[in-house]
């Protein structure tokens, strides 16, 4: 709740000059509401959005894979909730493919301040049906409460998000994994913006 209060009290959510105009703030607010609905799904969607696992993640490297090298260094910590989506195709052996929605909230720390980052990313999963062994990839969106850090400008509060991850069982319901996460505005806000790549260690708990 403290993270949510911090985000709603920030300039991004208050509609002040960081966005540039009230017209730009309206779709941002609607998108934030939609992402919050993913965090707290209503009873009507409980069967379709079943909570599969929770993950705690932290950055271990910033080696660039996509786009230009980030001029600033960042630390990233977040919590992710993974919900199953209706489509899946698993064989009797328990191996196959499925879909899920990964939503997250966390802190991005860089030169000149900290940003709250919330994201929603639909994913395709390959592996075991119980989620013990998995490979996933997905694309979605994220909202930053701050998007300028020192000499680096992400371009705006909305960022496209790409991810790739692998996971293996660690102990009982605990799992260990690696996650690659890329944030970028894809040039929507001009050619002078720069995204960032994060390589993260992921500790998960399966329900």
Buried (B, 14 or more C-beta within 10 A) or exposed (E): EEBBEBBBEBEBBEBEEBBEEEEBBEEBEEBBEEBBBBBEBEEEEEEEBBEBBBBBBBBEEBEEEEBEEBEBBBEBEBEBBBBBBEEEEBEEEEEBBBBBBBBBBBBBBBEEEBBBBBBBBEBBBBBBBEBBBBBBBBEBBBBBBBBBBEEBBBBBBBBBBBBBBBBEBBEEBEBBBBBBBBBBBEEEBEEEBBBBBBBBBBBBEBE
